[in-house]
Amino acid sequence: MAETLISVQHLSCGYAQHAIVEDISFNVNEGEVTCLIGPNGVGKTTLFKTMLGLLKPLSGSIEYFEKPLASYTSKEFSRHVAYVPQSHMPPFPFSVRDVVVMGRNPHLSDLSQPKTRDYQKADDALELMGIKHLSACDYTEISGGERQLAIIARALVQDTKLLLMDEPCAYLDFGNTARVLEQVQQLASMNYTIVMITHQPDHVFRFATKVIALGRNGLFKTGLPDDVLTEDTLEALYNIPVEVQSVALHRDNRSMRVCIPLSHISRACSTSSAKGKRRKE
C-alpha cells in the first residue's frame, strides 16, 4: 500500500478569519500525480499557500509524512517538499547553473558555499530537464519555458520526491507548455509525487492519477480524473456546457480525452452562419 505523504483533514483556509476554502479533506499518496483544478477565485492558490505554510489554517490540519506542518522548520520542510512557482525572476543576472544550485540551500549549513557534489547535482538535474546546454547562460535572458524547466531542476536538487507546482505552464506558449508537460510526465514516470495547480482539464486527463476539483458554493470533488471531471462537473465548475471526447492519436496508436466548451463553439458557428447568410442575401 502506498505511503500517505500529505494528509489534509477538515481544512478551512483564507484571510483575516474569512474562509475561502472550507472543510475539505484529501490525501496525497506516494507516486501520485494530483492536479488541483477549478475556476479563478475559488481558492486554489489560497489552498496551496496554506499547504506550503505561508498561511495559517483557519481550522483543520495538514500533515506531511505523518508530521504536522506547523512542527517543521523552514529548512526541514524544504528538505521534504520542493516548490515550483508560476514564474521566477531573480534580481541579479545569475547563470542558469547558479539558479539551479540554489536548490541545495536546505542541505547546506549557514554561510557555507555549494561544493563540487552540489554543482554535480545541479548539472544532473539540468541534463534531466534537457537544458544542460544552457548552464552558463544568463537566466534572465533565456525563454519563459526554459526558465520554468530551470526552476523545476532547482526543485529536483532539493533531493525530495515530493513536488508542489503552482501552474508551471502559466504564461507559456503552446510549444513551451508541451515541453514543460513532457518533463512533468517524465518525473511522474520516475515515481516523483506531484501536486500541481492547472487551469486546463486536458492536462489532468493527460497525466494525472488524481484530481481535486474546487468550485463555487462549496463544490469539492476528488478522485480519479475520469470519475471527477465529467461533463456535468465541468459545467458546474466553469458555468459553460462542456463535452468530453476521446480523440485518437494516430502517431502512437492511443487515444486522449479532451474537453470542448460547447457554448463558444455554438456561438462561433452561429456567428459564421449568420455572416454567410448575409453575404448570400
N, C-alpha and C positions, 0 to 999 in steps of 0.2 A: 504494500500500500504506500502511495506517495506521501512524503512528509509535507505537512502544512507549514508553509513559510510565513504567510501573513494571515492573521485572523482578525477580522473586523466584526464586532458584535454590538448591535443596537446603537450604532454610531449616529449622532447628530452633530453637525458642524456648521459654522457660519461666522458671523462677525458681530461684535457688540451684543452678544446674547440673542441675536436674531438668527434663527436656524434657516439655512438654505437647503441643506440635506438633512432629512430626519429619519431616524430609526431604521438604518439599513444594516444588513449583516451579510457577509460573504467570506469565503476563504480563498486563498491562492495557494495551490499545491505545487510541489516541485515539478519542474518540467513543463508547466502550463504556459500558454501564451494567452493572456487575458486582455481583452480590449474593452475600454470604457467608452461608451458612446451615448450621444444624446444631443439635443439642440442647444444653441447658445443660451447661457443664462440659467441653466438648471443646477449648476454647482459642481461640474466635473473638475474644474481647476481648484475650487474650494476643497473638494474631497482629496485631491492629490496633495495640496499644501498641508492638509491635516495628516495625511498618511506619511508625509515627509517630516513631520514635527514642526513645521513652520507656523501652524495654527494649533491652538489647544482645542481639543474636542469639547463641545458643549455638554455632551453626555456620551456614555458608551465607552468602548475600549478598542485599542489597536495593539496587537502583539506581533512581533517578528521573532520567529524561531522560538515560540512559546515564552517570550520575554516581553513585558510591557514596553511600548515605545518610549514612555517617559523615563524609563530607567537607563536608557542608553546615553552615553556622552556623544557629542557631535562626532568625534573621531572614531569611536567604537561603531557608531551607526554607519559611518562611511566605509568601514571595513566589511559590513554585511550587505549594504544596499548601495547601488550606484544609480545616479540620477542623470538623465539626459534631457536638458531643457529644450524648448522650442527653437531657440536661437541663442547664439553667444558671440559677443564681440569684445575681446579684451581691450583695455585702454592703451596698450602698447603693442607694437607690431612683432609679437613673438613668432618664432618659427613654428611650423606645424608640429614638429617633433617636441618642442618645448611645451606647447599647449597640451599635448598628449601625456607627457611625463608628469605634468601637474597632478594627474590622477593618482600618482604614487604617494601623495602627501599623507593620507591616513596611515601609511606604513613607515613614515619617517619620523624620527624624533624631532623635537623642537630645534629650529635653527640648523638642522642638518641639510645637506645637499644631496640630490639624487646621485646614486652611484652607477657604476657600469651596468649592473644587473637591472637597475630601474630603466635605464635607456634601452636595454635589450628587450624588456617587456614592452616598452613603447614601440620599438621597431616591429616586434612580433604583431602587436595589435594593428599597426598601420598596414602591415602586409595582409593581415586577415581581412581588413576593410578594403583592400585593393588600392590603397593610396600611398604606399611607401615611397613612390617616386616623387611625392610632394613634401617629403620630410623636411627639406631645407627651405621650402617656400615660406614667404610671409603669410601667416594665417589670415590676415585681413585682406589679402589680395586674391585668394582662391574663391571658387564659386560657392554659392549657398549650399549646394548638395555636397560638395567636397568638405565644407566646414562641418556639416552635420555628420558626415562619416568620421571626421576627426574627433568630434565630441563623443560619438559612440566609442571610438577607440580609447579616448580618455577614460570613459566609464569602465571599459574592459580591464584596464591596467590596475583598477582597484582590487582585482582578484576576488570578485564576488560573482556568483552565478545568478544573482537577483538584480534585474534592471527595471527601473521605473522610467518610462519615456513619456514626456509631455508633448504630444503632437509632433513627432520627429519629422514629419513631412510638411509641416506648416510653412507657407511661403515658397515652397519649391515648385518648379515647373514639372511638366509631365515626365520628362526624361529623368530628372534628378529624383523625383518621387519614386519612380520604378527602381532606380539604383539603390536608394536607401532601403526600400522594402525588400529588395533582393538580399541585402545584407542582414536585415532583421530575420528573414526566413532562414538564412544560413545559421544565425545564432540559435534560433529555435531548434534546428536540426542537431545542434551541438549540446542540447539539453540545458540551455540557459532558461531561466524562468523570467518571463517578461510581462510587465503590466504597462499598457500603452493607451493613452488617450488618442482617439481618432474621430474625425468628423465623417468618415467615409465607410458606410456599411459594406461596400465592396471589399475594402481592406480586411474587414472582420471575416467575411466569407473566405478570403484568400488564404489566411494562415492562422487565425485564432482557434484555440481549443475551447475557450470560454469567453462569454461576453457579459458585461454588466451594462444594462440599459437604464439610463436615468432620464426621466421626463418630468413634465409639469404635473401639478396636482397629485404629487406623491407617487407617480408611476416609477416602479422599480422592478426590474426583472433580471435574473441571472441564470445562466445555464449554457447549454450548447448553442452555437450560433444558429443552426437550422431550427432549433426549437424556440429560441427567443425572438429572432429577427424575422418574424412572419410579416405578411403584408399588413395585417391588422395592427400589429405593434408598431411597425414603421410609420403607418399613417397616424397613429396616436402620438408618436414621438414628434413628427415633423409637420403634422396638420396638412398633409397633402396625400392624395391617393398614390400608392406605390405598387408596382408589380415586380415580383421576384421571379426571375427566369434563369434557367440553366443554358449556358452558351457553350457550344462545342468548340474546343481548341484543336484545330486540325494538325498543328505542328507537333504536338506531343500526345495526341490521341487521348485527351481527357476533357472534362467539362468544368466550368466555373459558374457559380451563382452570381448574378448581378442584379442590381436594383434600378428600376426605371421609374422616375417620377412622372406619373401619367398626366397630371394637371398641366405641366409645362409642355409636354408633347401635344396634348389636345389643343392647348391654346395656340401653339406654333402651327399646327396643321390647319386649324380653323382660320387663322390669320392668312396663311398661304392660300387656302382655298378661296377666301373672300377676295384676295388680291387678283387671283386668276379669273374669278368670275367677273370682276370689274373690267379687267383687260378685255375679256370676250365681249362684254357689253359695249 
